[in-house]
Amino acid sequence: MFCRYFMAIFSVLLLLSWCYTAHTQKPNIVIFMADDLGIGDIGCYGNSTIRTPNIDRLAKEGVKLTHHIAAASVCTPSRAAFLTGRYPIRSGMSGHDGYLVLMWTAVSGGLPPNETTFPTILKEEGYTTGIIGKWHLGVHCKSSGDFCHHPLNHGFDFFYGSVFTLVNDCDASAPSEMHTSFKEKLWFYAEMFAVTLIAAIAGQLKMKIKVLWWVIIIFASLGIIFFAYWSTAYYFFRYWNCILMRNYEIIEQPMAIETTALHIVREAKDFITRHRNVPFLLFVSFLHVHTPLVTTKKFIGTSKHQLYGDNIEEMDWMIGEILHTIDQEGLVNNTLTYFTSDHGGYLEGIFESSNGIYRGGKGMGGLEGGIRVPGIFRWPGVIPANTVIDEPTSLMDVYTTVTLLGGGKLPQDRIIDGKDLMPLLQGRSSHSYHEFMFHYCADHLHAVRWNERSSGTVWKVHYMSPIFSPEGAGACYGSKVCRCSKDQVNYHVPPLLFNLSKDPSEKYPLSYDLVPYNEVLQKINQAVANHNRTIELVPKQLYGINNFWNPKLQLCCGTFPFCWCNKETNI
């Protein structure tokens, strides 16, 4: 009898010990980030015509955030904020009207080496870290071998993917984006050159003919050099920017994008299998669903939304394959899985994405459609299943959350804007730690959100917003993305105020003469003043020469300018 009681007690203690160990040891962390995906494009957020069973499964088995916000509505600044837990303006990654993102691989701008990413912290805590897919945060600083902005110098042990992003030029069969852009710039600079030359000639008419000819020759030479420089950069764009790398090695130049999805799945599964016995961080940064929407033959024509829907369904399949490996390796109960998009869906393409009920889209400043994104967390036994949370949260919160889960400490020498999500995800807190959230378009503050905890109301003020057509394609009147300032925005004087709790679509601004308007605006204006005092001047990574193509920084598999190779194994 005693033995039976003893064995029963021992079994219970053993089980409790196992549960405690399973949920207190450092969890594996798997991050899925889509590119340009609209919140209305997946099933668990209301889409009934695009099949996303694997993403929906994550939501059913975990927590779905409905008020999840990106720090920017375009790629580079949003991803910089995600990895650093800081508004992009703090790191100089906010951009400007000329260039909202990094425009080439061969530029000196990028995520500064002095920024501390969460992979860096987790690596110090014993994690093996990997990123597979898109980077788009720079490569080199001063020379073609320093790799100062490269993922391996920002805390990742392993990198496989594209250091840039996808554009139509990466697909040889798609119409070029960059050649069109080049022709537009060429005409602009040609006109400027002609005007300058005429002015110079007019100023020299009273001088000797010999001097006049020297002026013409100098200006003509400068024009030829400038034309050769830019035309080379644009016409070789596919070879010099659409590159697949493994760690520091170029393995495809140009990248064979029709097989990249299969390679990403293979590399992600291999990474999990190789590191199943140690805590790991895996960041799967999809090239999907950015144009040119490259989709393997297996998925072409399978959706109800042409190539865009096909591309989403393929991405969902990729997620399913990676989740299956986690299941196979018996890691599901000790793995925190997170799914999101870097910002809202793109409204300017041939195939329009859906941002659900939210106004605007990618590149449209602080409009809700450009920054409200999916946010799904799963960790069986630690985070409740099939739960929905409506509190305001940010992509930057992942920084603080995973840092603390991995046993790390937040940097004390800088402001970290991300908050710990675990109390909210586990139900230990019913309110978000965010009181104010600031929404930039490049380095211009467009809007501010106030989570008024006493009333449970979320207010949003717009100081300015991009001029755009709500009709979808052509929204930004000829520009690929909307501009952030000057004559391309509406300046709201007085500012527009919305009650997002009742009007998430931002359709009905409050009347200026209502009692809440002045009280809310005064509170938010004070928060803006306090926030502005925390912004320090730092080098602007996306400005001027930092975002200007530099041949000496060009990644090249071979002898420049003849850069091409294929070292990848065919699938």
Helices and strands as residue ranges (DSSP letters): H 2-24, E 28-34, G 39-41, G 43-45, H 53-60, E 63-69, H 75-84, H 88-91, H 118-124, E 128-134, G 151-153, E 158-162, G 168-170, H 178-204, H 209-235, H 237-241, E 244-246, E 249-253, H 260-274, E 280-285, H 306-328, G 332-334, E 335-341, H 368-371, E 372-378, E 387-389, E 393-394, H 397-405, H 422-425, E 436-441, E 444-452, E 457-466, G 486-488, E 489-499, H 515-532, G 544-547, G 551-553, E 558-559, E 562-563, E 565-566
